[in-house]
Amino acid sequence: MSDKEVLFDRRAILLSGFGGLAFSALGLRMAQLQIFQNSQYRTEASENQFNLVVLPASRGPVYDRFGIPLAVNRRDFRVTIIKDEVGRRQDVENTIDAVGAIIGMDVVSIAKVKEQSKTSLRFVPTQIAGQLSWEQYSKISLYSANFVGVHPEMGEARHYPLGEAFAHVIGYVAKATSEEVKLDPATNNPGIRVGKEGLEKSQEIPLKGRHGATKYEVNAHGKIAREVYDPSLTPVPGEPIVLTIDAELQQLAYDQFVGESGSAVVMDIQTGDILVLASAPAFDPNKFIDGIGSADYSAYLNNEYRPLYHKAIRGTYPPGSTFKTIMSIAALENQVVTPEETVFCPGSYRVGNALFHCGGRHGNIAMHNAIKASCDVYFYEMGKRLGGEKMAETARKYGLGAAYDLGIPGVAKGVIPDAAWKLNRVKTGWEIYDSINMVIGQGYVAASPLQLAVMAARIASFGKAVVPRLIKSGAGAVPAVPFANIGSKLENLQVVHGGMFGVTNEGGGTARADLGIEGVQIAGKTGTSQVRRITMAERRGGVRSNASLPWKFRDNGLFVCFGPFDSPRYCCAVVVEHGGGGGRAAAPRARAIMKATLLKNPGNMPIFEPNRAAAAASTDDSKTKKAGR
Amino acid sequence: MPFSNFGQDNNSLFGKIKRLEWGLVLLLTLLTCYGTVLLYGAAEGNWQPWALDHITRFAAMLCLMVIVALIDIRFWYYVAYPAYAISLLLIIGVDLFGEISMGAQRWLRLGPVRLQPSEFMKITIILALARYYQDLNVRNIAAIKHHIIPILLALFPAAMIMKQPDLGTGTVIALVGAVLVLLAGVSWRWVAAAMGSAIIGGFVGFTYFMHDFQRKRILTFLNPERDPLGEGYQITQSKIAIGSGGVFGVGYMRGTQSQLDFLPERHTDFVFAMLLEEFGMIGGLLALGLYLGVIGFGIFVAISSRNYFGKLLAAGISVLIFIYVSINAAMIMGLMPVVGMPMPLLSYGGSVMLSIMFAIGLVQNVKVHRNKTIGTNFGSRQNVK
């Protein structure tokens, strides 16, 4: 062999060695990727592979006690755009313009959607329009193939068939805020709303159910290869909730307040079921679902009658003379007076150098007539005899000064003052004037219409500690338990019942009127609470009539009642804000509500039991279902 | 005994056929079948569009290989320079009249035939250099002056091809040329000097002469997360596919990365990544083992050949196959920037299979004619001391 051949062979073998090393390096790299980093890459591969599309759970429906739907889901056609699929900013705007033209949107809403689309996330669908008609939906479905990133969708939208009458109780749902999205990223989906007020807010978790997702296997271009069934991702529909409310009575009660600001509560005293929880005026919850316009919202906000405010549970008012019912019980229980004892009413009552006025000159008056005619002087005397602590004790026993858990937010606690409370809040000691003010339900005393209804229920039930209930079954429902006895003597309560019977049925009663049902009577108590201070100068010149005062300085009119008188079953509390005297403003409204309640007697009718499986599948299509029964 | 009986070869056609390396044929067939299985899977279990083509082509190319092997080795010796010249002219032709496809000028259309001249150059450069060194009879072969011509012969077409731009093929030709010069016996000092200047040249080329996409590829290789959904995408997806395969693979046609298009070019340059995903490290080592066998046969043929032309020819082709396999594997495993480099016999593609099978035909040819003496210097062994 020649030298160059020898050299070649030597170098060939040497290079083969290098080649072998290079192949070993490849083998080592394989081991590194496939053995040591295997689990990491397996995770990355599965993340690559799947795409989750949120599948909103059907929100739980809300029914009244007889199954009338109060909050339902109706089929909703909408069209959304995914910016990432469209691409450039300009294309997104052009697409929105084109879609808007096809479905006939007005210029303002198109501009609003464009504005929203600037800040929305690239990969999350942005809603262009919701609540499309079938015609609009068909059109956009036909043309959407021509637009990249435009998706016509069929989903569910919340609907409140009875609107305003239940606005405060049910509340409403709306798009999630960015904070809510942080808590639950699924809420970014344009088909999902979250509860913002009322029951929708407090029972958000049971109502919303569990949002699911469709798991798609996607290829590298984001195209769907196939759907992957994953049972853990199936949406779970929200729980149905049945309220104790009777929708028909609620609507009737709400309708009593046309042009007025007020609230009404009706309770079944045997069960504590709230049959009516109305607050007027109210707002249209349906307007909030897709985002309320700023003009509409400021109209609600600037309305003097405060339509956004749930007065029945949140509003607290001086109970005025309605408070005399339990003050009578306090006086009898504490044996500071007998039913027969009379007090002389000259029309005013002097304590030190202060003069407290009465609505009339009643002369010698005992308890029955003092309640019937609402004599202030009689009760001034009782207040002086009782003192703050004893009055507060009885007021608390009869349900005032305590918040009730109805399962909706904003239940007010009210105020039942005593010496400790006053020292803490006003920083001065308890004075005789405080007792005098308190006994007629003025001064610091404050109670919500709900609390007044509870008070009436406890009086009507001859001293049972009735507790109100709003949710009959479903999430947040409280089991019915027998109510405890307050411990008041039956004969004392009979005296008060008699006085309240007098108010509505005897001559000289402050709210005497025929109920209009043969053989059925109700018993009640009026209240008129001042919201302004009447100066001595005004009193000398004659107290101004309510009609001559600006609306917000007029008296609040109150009325509590129960019936039938012979065997009490229902009670009612009505407050008319700045409506004038209780006998004129509140009592007729309460009487109308009580009459309807007594005629219907809803407490004896069978209760609706939702079929959970059917509720999950049902979507209520009728937009204007009325509580016709 | 395949390598016995030196000097007593029967040069009848039958004798030549008997001397063909049938073990090598077996290895090639196994690799091609492996490739066919993969391509069948890549098309979601269809013979169309790749698998059937692949195996039919192989059958035809196998005949071509035998023909190339049986032609007298002296024919290849004589055509070495003309073939090189023609390839070079074609490359220049591509530069002047070439068809632009996928952003690169690589194809030359002659009537109905589309030619990729750089593919020919891979083989003709080996033939040319083998002939050059066969003809070279000097005392001091380590001296650089004897190697200047072969270096130029390799570098000129390499530079032309890189300009097309086809960095992969250009590099292959430069590397094959360099290894042949090294095997021919240039002194190690010059090898070291060449490596040094290659590194410097690389930097200069990177800064001044590279196309943007090539520069980007290298930057992306150095840091794939720089642009995970753009240039780094291929590397990232390929690594995910390989890494998720594990030791035993995720199973045939179950590779989610490959089947769902995350893996780019899964039937051509990234077919080995699909193999590693579906058949795991075991399947990968099997493929590498088959390649090692092919390359080993080539080197064995080179060492056992008794003419220098045959030695360099077989060695050059082994180097070529080695470069193909290692660059492709290194690229898909993220050890190298992405360059257009198929995996021989696994990747789909007629042009590449033609050149590979032609090249292996030449290895077989060297085997068949291992005892032939060649060229103008008959008895050169006696003349050189």
Contacts between the chains, C-beta under 8 A, distances in Angstrom:
chain1	res1	chain2	res2	distance
A	1	B	381	7.2
A	2	B	308	7.7
A	2	B	380	7.1
A	2	B	381	5.2
A	2	B	384	4.8
A	3	B	141	7.4
A	3	B	384	6.6
A	4	B	133	7.6
A	4	B	141	5.4
A	4	B	184	7.1
A	4	B	185	5.8
A	4	B	308	6.7
A	4	B	384	7.4
A	5	B	308	6.3
A	5	B	311	6.9
A	7	B	141	7.0
A	7	B	185	4.4
A	8	B	183	5.5
A	8	B	184	7.1
A	8	B	185	7.0
A	8	B	302	7.9
A	8	B	308	7.3
A	8	B	311	5.6
A	8	B	312	7.5
A	8	B	315	7.6
A	9	B	303	5.3
A	11	B	182	6.4
A	11	B	183	5.1
A	11	B	185	7.1
A	12	B	183	6.1
A	12	B	299	6.0
A	12	B	302	5.9
A	12	B	303	5.9
A	12	B	311	7.8
A	12	B	315	5.7
A	13	B	303	7.5
A	15	B	179	6.8
A	15	B	182	7.3
A	15	B	183	7.0
A	15	B	319	7.8
A	16	B	296	7.8
A	16	B	299	5.4
A	19	B	295	6.9
A	19	B	322	5.4
A	19	B	326	7.9
A	22	B	322	7.7
A	22	B	326	5.3
A	23	B	288	6.1
A	23	B	292	6.2
A	23	B	326	7.1
A	25	B	335	7.9
A	26	B	288	6.6
A	26	B	326	6.5
A	26	B	329	4.9
A	26	B	330	6.6
A	26	B	333	7.1
A	26	B	335	8.0
A	27	B	285	6.5
A	27	B	288	6.8
A	29	B	330	7.6
A	29	B	333	4.8
A	29	B	335	6.0
A	30	B	242	7.4
A	30	B	276	6.9
A	30	B	281	5.1
A	30	B	284	5.3
A	30	B	285	7.3
A	30	B	333	6.9
A	31	B	281	6.6
A	33	B	239	6.3
A	33	B	242	4.9
A	33	B	243	4.5
A	33	B	333	6.2
A	34	B	242	6.3
A	34	B	243	6.2
A	34	B	245	5.6
A	34	B	246	5.4
A	34	B	247	6.2
A	34	B	276	6.8
A	34	B	280	6.4
A	34	B	281	4.5
A	34	B	284	7.7
A	35	B	246	7.3
A	35	B	247	6.1
A	35	B	281	6.9
A	37	B	243	5.1
A	38	B	243	6.0
A	38	B	244	7.1
A	38	B	245	7.9
A	38	B	246	4.6
A	38	B	247	7.8
A	40	B	243	6.8
A	41	B	239	6.8
A	41	B	240	5.1
A	41	B	242	7.4
A	41	B	243	2.5
A	41	B	244	4.5
A	42	B	243	7.3
A	42	B	244	4.6
A	42	B	246	7.5
A	44	B	240	4.8
A	44	B	243	7.5
A	44	B	244	7.3
A	45	B	240	5.2
A	45	B	241	7.2
A	45	B	243	7.8
A	45	B	244	3.9
A	45	B	256	5.8
A	45	B	257	5.7
A	46	B	256	7.6
A	48	B	237	7.7
A	48	B	240	6.5
A	48	B	256	7.4
A	48	B	257	6.9
A	48	B	260	7.7
A	48	B	262	5.4
A	49	B	256	4.8
A	49	B	260	6.3
A	49	B	262	7.9
A	217	B	256	7.7
A	217	B	260	6.8
A	218	B	260	7.1
A	219	B	260	4.1
A	219	B	261	4.3
A	219	B	262	7.1
A	220	B	237	7.3
A	220	B	260	6.4
A	220	B	261	4.2
A	220	B	262	4.3
A	220	B	263	8.0
A	220	B	264	7.9
A	221	B	261	6.5
A	225	B	260	5.8
